[in-house]
Amino acid sequence: MSLNGRKTVNGYTYRAESVSMHSLELDMGQVAVPAGGVRLYWLGQAGFAFRTAAGRRIFLDPYLSDACERLHGFKRLSLPAMAAHEVEAEWVILTHEHTDHLDPDAIPEIARHNPACRFAGPVGCAAGLEQAGVPAARRLVLEPNRRHDLGDLVVHTVPADHGDLSPTALALVLDFGGVRVMATGDSSWRPKLFRPLYDLKPDVVLPAINGGFGNMNHIDAAMLVREACPRLAIPCHFWTLAEQGAGDPGGFINACARLCPQVDARLLKPGEGLTLEPPPNRSAKEQSGGLRT
């Protein structure tokens, strides 16, 4: 593991470290996370993993197999950051039911190797989770426009706009107590839908930028970042499946530099990690705010 540097933006500090793909599992178990902070890893596509200061591990939309090629003929162009059997997780959070988010080959492996792990997603994920062998007792339905308390993690949800492709798709904020992370899931740019998440003042935004199948392109995503005004923006959902649109991560960085230069927009490679420290100036009111439970 090589240290890429410690950076402070608008009073918010993070440390960026590159992790080789074969050591991601080891890194998730050993790197210390400061109180109130979280360690974030990009898994490729729209997948992310998080480790809290208490050692809890949360996975978001992990696509770790070649199921899209097996089922849809969409060949994977980049390797997954880790194998499904290497995952150790307390929660797997899903934004919607599509194969590159609810991975029908990876989910059974994750469930089998993590018998206490629970799986949360919108109602559209229920059939896919059942087919993956996840029993109802280990599933939680995430309803839109709600605050879902998962212990030391709170998930705030709003509807995404993935059109008829997934009418129940969600965008969400993962609130780790000291750090808030907004993930758009698969969606077009819809400021009115996203406004409740903007109001939570996310520290990090993870927008999809592939520009296909109704999703935002890199310009749309940069305009979303300008509206959300986070401290850090990390694009995702690009360069994994050619049929889903190329995406333009460099264009996203340049667009953010023009539209919201105060935001640190940065690219991660699959398996790369960031340790996110909590902002020093978040008020108690901001910490307790959000959508109703």
Buried (B, 14 or more C-beta within 10 A) or exposed (E): EEEEEEBEBBEBBBBBBEBBBEEBBEBBEEBEBBEBBBBBBBBBBBBBBBBBBEEBBBBBBBBBBBBBEEEEEBEBEEEBBBBBEBBBBBBBBBBBBBBBBBBBBBBBBBBBBBEEBBBBBBEBBBEBBEEBEBEEEBBBBBEBEBBBEBEBBBBBBBBBBBBEEBBBBBBBBBBBBBBBBBBBBBBBBBEEBBEBBBBBBBBBBBBBBBBBBBBBBBBBBBBBBBBBBBBBBBBBBBBBBEEBBBBBBEBBBBBBEEBBEEBBBBBBEBBBBBBBBBBEEBEEEBBEBBBEE
